[in-house]
Amino acid sequence: MERRAVLGVAAGAVAAGATVAQGSAHAVERERGGGAGRRPVVRFDVISDIQGDLADLRVALRDMARTNPRGSGLAVAGDITPRGYDAEYAQVRAELARQHVRPGDLAWAIGNHEFYVPKWRDPDTLAEETWPNGTTEDSLFRSFYRFAGRGSVYAEKLFDGIPVLSLGTEKYLHYHDPKLWDEVWLSEAQFAWLEDRLRYWSRRRRPVMVVSHHPLPDTVSGSRNALYQHDYVQAERLLGILGRYRDVFFFCGHTHWDLTLSDWYVRRVVPGTANPEGFSVVNTGAVQTGYRDDGKGGEVAVEGAFNQGLQVEVYRDRVRLRARDFARARWLKEITVPLSTAR
């Protein structure tokens, strides 16, 4: 199946003068783990881009059970399935049940692969030339809703008191514009909900974890590549909302770019938000297949076994992010980010 497509749309460009800070003036990065003092208040895991690789999902879940046996939850940043068939969702659900992962401990974000059923005449016959092959846009969303156990793309989950907000597209845009495919479109209702929840948790001095499949432009690994620069139709507006809050952590997948890269974590500063320290953006790696820059404006697959994700530890005064290689059962790197509530 075609995984990448260079997008020609120019909508959603970043506001002029926006900057990216690698880490921050206060963040401390370490290779291969290390101590962080007092015990965390909450510890949870983040993965993305399963895309039907149930064997690697099993490896990842077993590794998480060893490193985080009493974890508060698991967030999945999209591409849960390879195509979005109900049977593919059922396979993921069955694997989670076999590994004793409770549905109540999961926060799901929708990805572009959840919309790929229309490329197929049936599960065994690729037929892109006759897209959408009788599949309706509404049916794709309903399949995700049944699986996630909710009635909207966006949702809030609490992992032992820490809010996890899932965002996602509310239109598969090729149904609405033949020039567009996997770009993300957010409704007025979703923007209003996001602003409300960020204000609510900011008043309560809580860090907020935001999970969305696609990377924001000019942030983490891959987001400056032509393949991913225009994923959000309303990127400027979304950045303007997130950029007001120092204690927001935005987790994204989609690129599959290797967590060993230096820009796996960045601070994104958005001009005009009165927040000169920006907010945190974190690449989630991928369960299925890794990529990195090919030096020619594209990307190339990472050789060998690839299966990566994150472990997040929330303390009262800081958040520690740890990149994990599930295939080799080892920590890759970590960064500790102080919270504004520590001041």
C-alpha positions in Angstrom: 0.0 0.0 0.0 1.2 3.5 -0.8 2.4 5.0 2.5 3.6 8.5 1.5 2.4 11.2 -0.9 3.9 14.6 -1.3 1.2 17.2 -0.6 1.0 20.3 -2.7 -1.5 22.3 -0.5 -0.1 25.5 1.0 -2.8 26.0 3.6 -1.8 26.0 7.3 1.6 27.5 6.9 3.4 28.5 10.1 3.2 32.1 11.3 6.1 34.1 10.1 8.9 34.3 12.6 8.0 31.2 14.5 10.9 29.5 16.1 11.8 26.0 17.3 14.0 25.6 20.3 15.8 22.2 20.6 14.9 21.2 24.1 14.8 24.4 26.2 17.0 26.4 28.4 16.0 24.3 31.3 15.6 20.9 29.8 18.2 18.3 30.4 18.7 15.4 28.0 20.5 12.2 28.7 21.4 9.1 26.7 20.3 5.7 27.8 18.2 6.7 30.8 19.2 7.6 34.3 17.8 8.6 37.7 15.4 11.4 38.2 15.0 11.6 42.0 11.6 11.3 43.7 8.9 8.8 42.4 6.6 10.1 39.7 3.0 10.9 40.4 1.9 9.3 37.1 3.7 7.1 34.6 2.2 6.1 31.2 3.3 4.9 27.8 2.8 6.4 24.3 3.0 4.5 21.0 1.8 5.1 17.4 1.6 3.6 13.9 0.8 0.0 14.6 -0.6 -0.4 11.1 -1.4 -4.1 11.4 1.9 -5.1 12.8 0.4 -7.2 15.6 3.7 -9.1 16.2 5.6 -5.9 17.0 2.6 -4.6 19.0 2.8 -7.7 21.1 6.5 -7.1 21.7 5.9 -3.5 22.6 3.1 -4.4 25.1 5.2 -7.1 26.8 8.1 -4.7 27.1 5.8 -2.0 28.6 4.5 -4.5 31.1 8.0 -5.1 32.3 9.2 -1.5 32.5 5.9 0.0 33.7 3.9 -2.8 35.4 1.6 -0.4 37.3 1.3 2.2 34.6 -1.6 4.7 34.5 -2.4 4.1 30.8 -1.4 3.9 27.2 -1.9 6.6 24.6 -1.9 5.6 20.9 -1.2 8.4 18.5 -3.1 7.1 15.5 -2.7 4.6 12.6 -4.1 1.9 14.8 -5.0 -0.2 11.8 -3.5 -0.6 8.3 -6.8 0.4 6.5 -9.6 0.9 8.9 -11.6 -2.3 8.5 -13.7 -3.4 11.5 -11.8 -6.7 11.4 -8.5 -4.9 11.8 -9.7 -3.0 14.8 -10.9 -6.3 16.2 -7.4 -7.8 15.9 -5.9 -4.9 17.8 -8.6 -5.2 20.5 -7.9 -8.9 20.8 -4.1 -8.4 21.1 -4.7 -5.8 23.9 -6.9 -8.3 25.7 -4.3 -11.1 25.4 -1.8 -8.7 27.0 -4.3 -7.8 29.8 -4.6 -4.1 28.7 -7.9 -2.7 30.1 -10.0 -0.6 27.7 -10.4 2.0 30.4 -6.6 2.6 30.4 -6.4 3.6 26.7 -6.5 7.0 24.9 -6.9 6.7 21.2 -6.2 9.3 18.4 -7.3 8.7 14.9 -4.8 8.4 12.1 -4.8 8.6 8.3 -4.6 4.9 7.9 -8.0 4.6 9.5 -9.4 6.1 6.3 -7.9 3.7 3.7 -10.8 1.3 3.2 -12.0 3.3 0.2 -8.8 2.3 -1.7 -9.9 -1.3 -1.6 -12.7 -3.0 -3.5 -12.6 -5.7 -0.8 -10.0 -6.6 1.9 -8.0 -8.6 -0.7 -8.3 -6.3 -3.8 -6.6 -2.9 -4.0 -8.6 -0.7 -6.4 -7.4 2.9 -6.0 -8.6 3.8 -9.5 -12.2 3.2 -8.4 -11.9 5.1 -5.1 -14.1 5.1 -2.8 -15.4 1.7 -3.9 -18.8 2.3 -2.3 -17.3 3.2 1.1 -18.9 6.3 2.8 -16.9 8.8 4.9 -19.4 8.4 7.7 -18.8 4.6 7.9 -15.1 5.2 8.5 -15.7 7.4 11.5 -18.3 5.0 12.9 -15.8 2.2 12.8 -13.3 4.3 14.8 -16.0 5.3 17.3 -17.1 1.8 17.9 -13.6 0.7 18.5 -12.7 3.7 20.7 -15.9 3.5 22.6 -16.9 7.2 22.1 -18.9 9.4 19.7 -16.3 11.9 18.6 -12.8 12.2 17.3 -11.7 14.4 20.1 -11.8 13.3 23.7 -10.4 13.7 27.2 -9.0 10.9 29.3 -7.5 11.1 32.8 -4.5 9.0 33.6 -4.6 9.1 37.4 -5.5 12.8 37.3 -3.3 13.8 34.4 -5.4 14.9 31.4 -4.8 13.3 28.0 -6.5 15.1 25.1 -6.9 13.3 21.8 -7.3 15.4 18.6 -8.0 14.4 15.1 -9.4 15.2 11.7 -13.2 15.4 11.4 -13.2 15.1 7.6 -11.4 12.8 5.3 -10.7 15.6 2.9 -10.5 13.6 -0.3 -14.3 13.2 0.0 -14.5 17.0 -0.1 -11.6 18.1 -2.4 -10.0 15.8 -5.0 -6.7 17.7 -4.5 -6.4 16.7 -0.8 -5.9 13.4 0.9 -4.6 12.9 4.5 -4.6 16.5 5.7 -6.2 17.2 9.1 -9.3 19.4 9.4 -10.6 20.5 12.9 -14.2 21.8 13.4 -15.1 25.0 15.3 -16.4 22.7 18.0 -13.1 20.9 18.4 -11.1 24.1 18.6 -13.5 25.5 21.2 -13.3 22.3 23.2 -9.5 22.3 23.1 -9.3 26.0 24.2 -11.7 25.2 27.0 -9.9 22.2 28.3 -6.4 23.9 28.2 -7.8 26.9 30.1 -9.4 24.6 32.6 -6.3 22.5 33.4 -4.1 25.6 33.3 -6.1 27.1 36.1 -5.6 23.9 38.1 -1.9 24.0 37.4 -1.8 20.6 35.7 0.3 19.7 32.7 -1.8 18.6 29.7 -0.8 15.8 27.4 -2.2 16.2 23.8 -2.1 13.3 21.4 -2.6 13.8 17.7 -1.4 11.6 14.8 0.2 14.2 12.5 3.2 16.3 13.4 3.0 20.1 13.7 5.0 22.0 11.1 8.6 23.0 12.0 8.7 20.9 15.2 10.0 17.3 15.6 11.9 14.9 13.3 10.4 14.8 9.7 8.2 17.9 10.2 10.4 20.0 8.0 10.4 17.4 5.2 8.2 18.2 2.2 6.1 15.1 3.0 4.8 16.5 6.3 5.0 20.3 6.1 1.3 20.8 5.4 -0.5 18.1 7.4 -2.8 20.5 9.2 -5.1 22.7 7.1 -5.4 25.1 10.1 -1.9 24.7 11.5 -1.5 28.4 12.4 -4.6 28.4 14.4 -3.8 25.2 16.2 -0.3 26.4 17.0 -1.7 29.7 18.3 -3.9 27.8 20.9 -1.2 25.3 22.0 1.5 28.0 22.1 -0.1 29.9 25.0 0.7 27.1 27.5 4.1 26.2 28.7 3.0 22.9 30.3 1.4 21.4 27.2 3.1 18.3 25.8 2.1 17.4 22.2 2.7 13.8 21.1 2.6 13.0 17.4 3.4 10.1 15.1 2.8 9.6 11.3 6.4 10.1 10.2 7.8 6.9 11.7 11.0 8.9 12.1 13.7 7.3 14.4 13.7 8.4 18.0 17.5 8.4 18.0 17.4 11.6 16.0 18.4 14.8 17.8 15.0 16.5 17.2 12.9 13.8 18.7 11.8 16.5 21.3 11.6 20.3 20.8 10.1 23.3 22.4 7.9 25.1 19.9 7.7 28.9 20.4 4.7 30.6 18.7 5.0 34.4 18.2 2.2 36.4 19.7 1.2 34.0 22.4 3.0 35.7 25.3 4.8 32.4 26.0 8.5 32.9 25.0 9.4 29.4 26.3 6.9 27.6 24.1 5.4 24.2 24.6 6.8 20.7 24.2 6.4 18.6 21.1 7.5 14.9 21.1 7.9 12.4 18.3 6.4 9.0 19.3 8.5 6.9 16.8 6.5 4.0 15.5 5.7 0.3 16.1 5.7 -0.6 12.4 8.8 0.3 10.3 11.1 3.3 11.0 12.2 6.1 8.6 14.8 8.9 8.5 15.9 11.6 6.1 17.4 10.3 2.8 19.4 13.5 2.3 17.5 14.3 -0.9 14.3 15.8 0.6 12.6 12.4 1.1 13.0 9.6 3.5 14.5 6.1 3.7 13.6 3.1 5.9 15.7 2.3 8.9 17.4 -1.1 8.5 16.9 -3.9 11.0 14.3 -4.4 13.7 12.4 -1.2 14.5 9.8 -0.9 17.2 9.8 2.3 19.3 7.7 4.3 21.7 7.8 6.5 24.8 7.4 6.3 28.6 6.2 9.5 30.3 6.7 10.2 34.0 4.9 13.1 35.5 6.2 14.5 38.8 4.9 17.5 40.7 7.5 19.8 39.3 8.7 18.2 36.1 8.0 15.7 33.3 10.5 13.0 32.2 10.2 11.7 28.7 12.0 8.4 27.9 12.4 7.0 24.4 12.3 3.2 24.3 13.5 0.6 21.8 11.0 -2.2 22.3 12.7 -4.5 19.9 16.0 -4.4 21.8 14.5 -3.8 25.2 16.7 -0.7 25.9 16.3 3.0 26.6 17.5 5.3 23.8 17.5 8.7 25.5 15.5 10.9 27.9 14.8 14.5 28.6 13.5 16.1 31.8 11.2 19.2 31.3 10.5 21.4 34.3 6.9 22.5 34.8 5.9 26.2 35.3 4.1 25.1 38.5 7.5 24.4 40.0 8.3 28.2 40.1 
